[in-house]
């Protein structure tokens, strides 16, 4: 079973940058889509898809991060990255990565990493 592990969260001031990483470990036959969701603080805030990248490199970004965030992947390292620039307070939240097993199509989630943008 694939186990994603995130890193790179922390505190950052508005306008700053942060790079998140998510490395997959475990029994990996092949990796399909990879991506990042985030859940903003507050009761009943839904988790939203921030960015994703397919096995072929096709990408998706939610409108609020277009032009500021960049998702990339290193297939040799089974790792997906999220480069976040020009951060805003509304980017605050728990960022969780997901990785799809390309053989079983099972999706595995990481535990999440907190990103806090404060002034």
Secondary structure, 3 states (H helix, E strand, C coil): CEEEEEECCEEEECCCCEEEEEEEEECCCCEEEEEEEEECCCCCCCEEEEEEECCCCCEEECHHHCCCEEEEEEHHHCEEEEEECCCCHHHCEEEEEEEEECCCCCEEECCCEEEEEEC
